[in-house]
Amino acid sequence: MDELIRKFKNLLDDENNNENDIQYFLEDNSELIPLPFIAGHQLHQSAIISKLPIGNGYVLDFAYLTKCSDYWYLVLMEIEDPKKTIFKKSSENIEFTSKFNNAYDQVLSWKSYLEDGNNTEEIKKRVKKLMGVGSISELPFYVRYVLVYGRKSEKQDSKRRISLLNQKNTNKIQVKTFDSLVSEYQSKPELPKMILSPWRENGFLIKKVPSKDIVM
């Protein structure tokens, strides 16, 4: 087993760890950070933003920009405690736990807040310095959402559970288990990313630069 994967799985399995421990590990090993909704021009600036505020008191664990010739996506990602379960422990009914429902509802709250036209423009201003100048920055701008929650062991032997969880995925929202980060890395290894932190009103600081090469 890859040493990186071994360390990550041990971290996930350790009952003493929480989402902050996972966040720090992913920042240090950014090749494991998934990139749903990635567009044709790939990860913009090879950069992931850590703890991006989006207004209304919301702060996202990770965010990144990606674009193609026709539009921009800002992808917002929330990481939950890996010990939280997706489904209730019931042999009769398959239902989501209240903690999973709360986490998913939180994503819907961000979506509702940002789909107000003025708020979409505000978050665009927050990241515009990363987008560059000229016509490229004026392309249509959309927001997408990712929730990383739970372990694959809860669903891997149940078609019903797989189906229910898949129904939570839409053209704007994706739900991933922590184990999917491992499988995606193993099937198509990602390069490390630069980690940025928000700074002042609309600026950013470099928080972490990977020791391995990145592509700009």
VMD Tcl script that draws the C-alpha trace (Angstrom):
set ca {
  {0.00 0.00 0.00}
  {1.16 3.52 -0.82}
  {2.58 5.11 2.36}
  {0.43 8.21 1.88}
  {-2.73 6.11 1.61}
  {-1.74 4.06 4.66}
  {-1.31 7.22 6.75}
  {-4.59 8.66 5.52}
  {-6.56 5.50 6.27}
  {-5.01 5.30 9.74}
  {-6.05 8.90 10.31}
  {-9.62 8.18 9.22}
  {-9.83 5.10 11.43}
  {-8.49 6.83 14.54}
  {-11.42 7.63 16.84}
  {-9.50 10.54 18.36}
  {-9.37 12.54 15.12}
  {-11.94 14.99 13.77}
  {-12.52 17.12 10.67}
  {-9.80 19.59 11.65}
  {-7.21 16.81 11.74}
  {-8.39 15.68 8.30}
  {-8.19 19.23 6.97}
  {-4.61 19.67 8.17}
  {-3.59 16.33 6.68}
  {-5.14 17.17 3.31}
  {-3.43 20.55 3.27}
  {-0.11 18.79 3.83}
  {-0.96 16.09 1.27}
  {-2.99 18.11 -1.20}
  {-2.81 15.49 -3.96}
  {-5.62 13.74 -2.05}
  {-8.00 16.71 -2.29}
  {-10.65 15.72 -4.85}
  {-11.57 17.95 -7.79}
  {-15.22 17.39 -8.71}
  {-16.66 19.64 -11.42}
  {-13.19 20.24 -12.86}
  {-13.43 22.02 -16.21}
  {-11.30 21.78 -19.33}
  {-8.58 24.15 -18.15}
  {-8.15 22.11 -14.96}
  {-7.41 23.57 -11.53}
  {-6.89 27.32 -11.85}
  {-3.46 28.44 -10.62}
  {-2.98 24.93 -9.15}
  {-4.43 26.47 -5.99}
  {-6.87 25.40 -3.28}
  {-8.25 28.04 -0.89}
  {-8.48 27.02 2.75}
  {-11.28 28.41 4.98}
  {-12.89 30.74 2.45}
  {-15.61 32.99 3.95}
  {-18.61 33.40 1.65}
  {-20.80 35.72 3.72}
  {-23.65 35.23 6.18}
  {-21.17 33.71 8.63}
  {-20.36 30.75 6.35}
  {-16.75 29.56 6.07}
  {-15.89 26.73 3.68}
  {-13.16 24.17 4.35}
  {-11.82 24.22 0.80}
  {-12.60 26.09 -2.40}
  {-11.08 26.25 -5.87}
  {-11.56 27.82 -9.28}
  {-11.74 25.98 -12.56}
  {-12.67 27.23 -16.02}
  {-13.20 26.35 -19.63}
  {-13.54 28.64 -22.64}
  {-17.15 29.46 -21.74}
  {-17.47 29.78 -17.97}
  {-15.93 29.69 -14.50}
  {-16.81 27.37 -11.64}
  {-16.07 28.20 -8.02}
  {-16.27 24.86 -6.20}
  {-16.96 24.97 -2.44}
  {-16.15 21.94 -0.31}
  {-17.15 20.98 3.22}
  {-15.41 18.15 5.11}
  {-17.20 16.54 8.04}
  {-15.92 14.38 10.89}
  {-15.19 10.94 9.35}
  {-16.74 9.24 12.39}
  {-20.19 10.59 11.51}
  {-22.39 7.95 9.93}
  {-24.52 8.33 6.83}
  {-27.31 5.89 7.64}
  {-29.22 4.96 10.77}
  {-28.51 1.55 12.24}
  {-31.77 -0.16 11.33}
  {-32.37 -3.59 9.89}
  {-35.82 -2.61 8.62}
  {-35.72 0.93 7.23}
  {-32.83 2.58 5.41}
  {-32.76 6.22 6.48}
  {-30.18 8.97 6.65}
  {-28.94 10.00 10.09}
  {-29.89 13.43 11.39}
  {-26.21 14.45 11.26}
  {-25.99 13.60 7.57}
  {-29.24 15.45 6.87}
  {-27.93 18.47 8.79}
  {-24.68 18.47 6.81}
  {-26.51 18.21 3.48}
  {-28.97 20.91 4.54}
  {-25.99 23.12 5.34}
  {-24.84 22.77 1.74}
  {-28.34 23.68 0.58}
  {-28.17 26.76 2.82}
  {-24.97 27.93 1.09}
  {-26.57 27.27 -2.28}
  {-29.71 29.22 -1.37}
  {-27.65 32.11 -0.03}
  {-25.31 32.32 -3.01}
  {-27.99 31.92 -5.66}
  {-29.20 35.35 -4.69}
  {-27.73 37.36 -7.57}
  {-26.02 39.98 -5.40}
  {-24.37 37.34 -3.22}
  {-23.02 35.50 -6.27}
  {-21.43 38.75 -7.42}
  {-19.98 39.33 -3.95}
  {-18.28 35.95 -3.82}
  {-16.98 36.50 -7.34}
  {-15.38 39.75 -6.16}
  {-13.82 37.83 -3.26}
  {-11.90 35.52 -5.63}
  {-11.53 37.83 -8.63}
  {-7.85 38.59 -7.98}
  {-7.14 34.94 -8.68}
  {-9.08 35.04 -11.95}
  {-6.90 37.58 -13.71}
  {-7.92 40.59 -15.75}
  {-9.58 41.27 -19.07}
  {-12.19 39.20 -20.86}
  {-11.23 35.98 -19.07}
  {-12.55 37.38 -15.79}
  {-15.85 38.35 -17.37}
  {-16.92 34.86 -18.38}
  {-20.13 33.55 -16.75}
  {-19.49 32.53 -13.13}
  {-21.21 29.62 -11.38}
  {-20.87 27.98 -7.96}
  {-20.79 24.24 -7.31}
  {-20.76 22.32 -4.01}
  {-19.05 19.22 -2.56}
  {-19.76 17.44 0.73}
  {-17.20 14.88 1.96}
  {-18.92 12.69 4.49}
  {-18.86 9.14 5.84}
  {-17.19 5.88 4.85}
  {-17.90 3.56 1.93}
  {-18.36 0.58 4.26}
  {-21.85 1.91 5.07}
  {-23.05 1.49 1.52}
  {-20.82 -0.89 -0.40}
  {-22.96 -4.01 0.16}
  {-26.36 -2.34 -0.20}
  {-27.80 -1.34 -3.57}
  {-30.54 0.58 -1.78}
  {-28.08 2.63 0.23}
  {-25.97 3.33 -2.85}
  {-29.09 4.44 -4.72}
  {-30.27 6.72 -1.91}
  {-26.88 8.38 -1.57}
  {-26.54 8.81 -5.32}
  {-29.85 10.66 -5.35}
  {-28.20 13.37 -3.26}
  {-25.90 14.12 -6.21}
  {-27.17 16.77 -8.60}
  {-25.68 18.90 -11.36}
  {-24.62 21.36 -8.63}
  {-23.91 19.17 -5.58}
  {-21.71 16.10 -5.15}
  {-21.47 13.93 -2.04}
  {-18.29 11.89 -1.59}
  {-17.16 9.46 1.08}
  {-13.66 9.79 2.50}
  {-12.74 6.47 0.92}
  {-13.55 7.87 -2.51}
  {-10.64 10.28 -2.06}
  {-8.40 7.24 -1.78}
  {-9.87 5.39 -4.77}
  {-9.74 8.48 -6.97}
  {-6.13 9.14 -6.05}
  {-5.23 5.52 -6.76}
  {-6.99 5.46 -10.13}
  {-5.73 8.85 -11.29}
  {-3.06 10.38 -9.04}
  {-3.34 14.14 -8.74}
  {-0.43 16.53 -8.48}
  {0.03 18.45 -5.23}
  {-1.67 21.83 -5.02}
  {-0.71 25.15 -3.53}
  {-2.81 26.04 -0.47}
  {-3.96 29.66 -0.08}
  {-5.50 31.49 2.86}
  {-7.84 34.48 2.57}
  {-6.13 37.74 3.48}
  {-7.78 41.07 4.20}
  {-10.80 41.96 2.06}
  {-10.08 40.32 -1.27}
  {-6.51 39.09 -1.07}
  {-4.80 35.76 -0.47}
  {-1.64 34.52 1.20}
  {0.28 31.38 0.30}
  {-0.21 29.00 3.22}
  {1.55 25.89 1.92}
  {3.69 25.14 -1.13}
  {4.16 21.43 -1.82}
  {7.66 20.00 -1.87}
  {6.83 18.26 -5.17}
  {6.39 20.06 -8.48}
  {3.08 21.75 -9.30}
  {1.78 22.82 -12.71}
  {0.85 26.50 -13.12}
}
mol new
graphics top color blue
foreach p $ca { graphics top sphere $p radius 0.5 }
foreach p [lrange $ca 0 end-1] q [lrange $ca 1 end] { graphics top cylinder $p $q radius 0.2 }
display resetview
